[in-house]
């Protein structure tokens, strides 16, 4: 029998979370601070910010076996294909060496038409990994990016220590469901994780599915979170929710950037516009799910003629973001802009089409992450090491 050592799961062994909430079962990582969570009434945002995209249990140990007891909450969407089981990725000394799922857990049913939610309780389970390499090593368990996960207990067959500071820069990123992970298969395959691995940085991912909406509480979270690099990828959610018109969008972007600069005036700040999404390039939102085909897809309900009335499209967003960043960069040399079509454009869409007309798949996530790293972390990029 294994002689297990139990280590408390708390902020000392968590990376990528901005807050940790004590629950009946253990602890729940949050990607928005408590103050921010008190400032939105949206149940969907409450769900996605608690889904631990980019969050990992991280420690140094000589263990050959690790167990993590968890209570996941899995999400199902009636009328849509079943959501794949969430994956727990084991990364040892920077290399993916294992992957598992956890059975059981709560089930949250979300009506995509009305937004209503209902949760059915279920039992906790355990993510198990064995056969880890001998000797002391850095271990990370990346949590499922599309499931809420309450962490109950961490067990190892050797003592656990906090990870030492490796001198890696912290990259704080905010974006939409694509940054959250959308259709990527596993938590280390979302494009921000791919880019972070390529760039040799520590990721804090504030990709919030459906909620990259220039919310002031998100800007304050970005302002108040220690980071060496910051990026914001905005646009697609503003179009597909039909949330605001051009008149409101421009000052909202300025206000969002102003807030970040209040606390991080000289940190390299990269503004990224949307990747190519043909259904919304020149057609305003709102967006609606389409269940008429063999798989779920999305369609835009707006009229291209409504652009004249100030409705937003992806091309309008890109033009304004390029103009705003160029204007501000005259006095803010650490502010940069990247056209999202550089990461995924027409040629990519022809080769790796968006399966639901909105979200990239795992292969496209990898391409986006690799290209972001090429543009942001190279010698002349916004996040080049000698730019800090």
N, C-alpha and C positions, 0 to 999 in steps of 0.2 A: 504494500500500500504506500502511496505517496505521502510523505511527511510535508504537508502544506503549511506555508506561511501566509497569513492574511494581512494585507496592507490596506489601510483606509483609503477609500477613493475620495479625493478632495482636490483642491486647486493645485496642490503640489505635484500631482501626477496627471494633470489635465493641461493640454495645450489647445489653443484655438477657440476657447470659450471666454466670453466676457463676464460671465456670472455663473455661479453654481447655487442651485436652490435645493435645500433639504426637503425631502419628500417622505411620505409614509414608508417607502420601500428602500430609499437610499438617497442619491443625489441626482438632480437633473441639470445637465449643462444647458446654458442659454447663450445665444449669440447676440442678444441685445441686453443691455443692463436693465436693472429693475426700474429705474426712473423712466426709461423709454417704454417699457412694457406697460406702465400705468397710463401712457398717453395715446393709446390707440384702442378703438372699440372692435377692431376687426378680428374675428375668431380665426380666420384663415392665416393672417399674419402671426397670430399667437402660435399657431401650429407650425408654420414653416421656420420661425426663428428658433423654435425648440428642436427642430430637426438638426442634428449635429454635423452638418456639412463642414468638412475640414477639421472637426474636433477629433482629438486622439488621446488615448491614455498612454502616457509616455514615461519611461523609467529606464534605469540601467540595472542590469542584473546578470548573474551567472546561471540563471535558471534554464532548465531544459524543457520545462512544461509550465504553461500559464493557463489559468481559467478566469473568466470574467462573468460573474452573474449579473444578468440584466433583466429589466422588464421593458421590452419594446412595445411601442404602439404603432401598429401597421395600418396603412391607409388604403381603403378601397373606394373606387368610384363606380357606382352602378351604371351599367351601360357601356363602360370602357373595359378594355382587356385587363386581366388581373395584373396587379403590380408585382414585379418579381420580388422575391424575398430579399431583405436587406443583407448586405455582405459586411463582414468584419474582416478587414485586411490587416495582416501581421507584417510589419516592416521591421527588419533587423539590420542595423547598421546601414540604413538607407535603401535596403533592397527588399522588395516584396517577396516574402518567403512562404506565406500561408494565407488561406482564405476560408471562411466558414460562415454558416448561417445559424440563427437561433430560432428554434420552434417555439410555439406558444405566443404569449403576449396579448395585449389588448388589440382590438380591431376598431378603428375609427372609420365610419362610413360617411363620405362627403358627397352631397348632391351637387354636381357641377353646374346645374341650372339655377338652383336657389341659394347655394352656399351653405345650406343647413348641414349640421354634423351630429352624429350619434355614436357614442363609444360603448363597445361591449367589452367588459373586463375579461382578462385571461391570465394564465399563470406565467411566472418568470421562467427564464431558461438560462443556459450557460454557453458561452463561446469558449471552445477548448482548442488549445494548440499544444502540440508535443513535438519532440525531436528538434528543439532549437539547437543551434550550434553551441559547442562547448566554449567556456570562458566568458569573461565579462563582455557585455554588448549593450548597445542602445536598442531598446525595444519600443515600438509604437503599435498600438492597436487602433486603427482608424475606424471610427464608428460609422454605421450606415448613414448615408447622406439624405435619405428620404424617409427615415423612421425616427420618431421620438424614442429616446433610449434613457431610461432611468438606470443608473449604475448602482449595483447593490454591494458587490464584493469583488476584490481582486486577490487571487491566490497564485502563488508561485512555489516552486520547490527549492528556491534559494532566496536569500534576502534581496530586497529592492532598495535602490537608492534613487534620489532625484537625478535627472539628467544634468550633466555639467553644461555650463555655458560654452557652446562651441564657437561663439563669436559670429553666428549667422544673423544677418539682418532680418528684421520683422517686416513682412509685407502684409498690409491691411487692404483688403479688397472688398468693394461693394458692387453688387450687380443684381440681375434678375434671376429667373429660374435656370437660365443657361449657366450662370455663374454658380448657382446653387447645386447644379449637377444634372438637372433634367433627366435625359434618357441614358446617361452614362451607366455602365454596368455596376461599377464598384466605387467606393469612396476615394481610392487613389487614382481613379481614372477620370474624375471630373477635371475640366480643363485648368482651373486654378491650381489643383494639386500637381498636374503634369508640369505646368509652368514653374511652380515653386521648386519642384525637384530639379528641373533643368537649371534654374537660377541659383540654387543653393541657398534658399531663404526659408524662413519660418512663416508659414501661412496662417493668417487669421481671416477666415472667409465670411463676409457678411453678404454673400449672395442669398437673396431672399425671394423665393419663388413668387412671382406675381406682384412683388412689392418693391421694386426699384422705382419709387415714385417721388423722389426728392423730398421725403418727409423730414421735417426739421429735427426730430428726435434721432434719426439715423445720422444726420450731419453732426449732431452733437456727440454721438457715439464715436464717430470717426475722429472728431476733434479731440476727444478725451482719452482715446486709447493709444498708449505708447506704440509708436511705429517708426520705422526708418524709411518706409516707402508706402505710398497710398495710391490706389487707383479706384476710379469709379466708372462703371460701365452702365450707362443710362440711355433710355430712349424707348425700348420695345414695350415696356409696361405702360408708359405714358400714352402710347399709341393704342395698344390693344385694350386698355380700359377706357379710352376716350375721356381721360381724367381732366385735362385742361386744354385750353386753346393757346395759340402762339403768344398772345398778350400776357398770359400768366406764366408760360414756360420760361421765357427769357429772364425775367427777374427772379424766378424760382431757382434757376441754375446759378445766377450770380449770388443769391442768398445762401445756397448750399455751399458754394465754394468759399464765400466770405466766412461762414461758420467754421469750416475746416481750418482756414488760415488763421482764425483767432487763436487756436491752440497749437497749430503746426505750421508756422509761417514760412519755414524754409525747407520742409520735407519735400522731396520730389513727389509731385502730384500729377498723375496721368489720367486724363479724361479720355475714355474710349467710347466711341459711338457704336450703334448696333451692327451686328453682323448682317449679312444679306438674309432677308426674309421676303421672298417675292410677293406673298399675299398682302404685305403691308408697306411695300416700297413707296407706292403712290396712292394707296387706298387707306383712308382713315379707319379707325375702329368705330364701335367696339368690336371685339372678337367673340366668336361663339363656337362652342364645340359642335362638331358635325358627326353624327352617328350613322350616317346613311351608307357608308362604305363598310369594308371588311374590318377596318380598324379605325380607331378614333383619329379624327383630324380636326383642324380649325379653319374657320373662314372669317374674313373681314366683312362687316355689315355696312361700313360707311360707303359714301359716294365720293370718287375722286374730285368731283366738282366742289365739294365742301372745303377743299383746301383754301379756296378764295375767301371763306368765312373764318379762317384761322384754325381750322382743324389740323391736327398734326399727322404727319406721315413720317416714315423713316428717313426719307430724303430731306424733308424739312428739318427734322431733328439734326441730321448730320451737318447740314449747311449752317444751322445756328450754333451748334457746338464748336464747329471749326472757327466761326467768326468770333464767338465769345472768348474762346481760349486764346486766339491770336490777339485780340484786344487786350486781354488781361496779362498776357505774357510779356507785353511791353514793360510792365512794372513788376512782373513776377517771373524771373528767369527759370524758376524751378517748376513751372507749370507747363505741361506738355499735352499734345493731342494725338490720338491714333484713330484713324478711320477703321471701324470694325470690319469693313469688307477686305481689309488687308489680312485679317485672320481667317475669314471665310467669305468668299465672294462667288461670282457667277461660275467660274471654272470648278470650284469646290462643290457647289450645289449640283452641277451636272454629274460629278463623280460620286458625291456623298450626299444625296438629297435628304432633306429634313423629313423623317418618317411620318410625322404628324403635321407637316407643313409649318411647324413652329420651332421645334426643338432638335438639336443635333443628336446623333447617336454616339456610341462610344468611340468609333473611329474618327468622327468629326471632332469630338472633344479632344482627342489626342492631337489632331492637327492644329486646332485652335491654340491649345496649350503650348505646343512646340513653337508655333509662329509667334505667340506672345513673347515667349522667352527670347526668341531670336531678335525681336524688335526692341523689347524693353531692357534686356540684360546685356546686350552686346556692348562693345566698347564705346559706341556713340549713342547708346539708347538712354531713355529717360531714367532707367534704374541702373546704369553702369556704376560699378563700385567706386570709381574715382569721381563720380558726380556728387557724392554725399558731402 
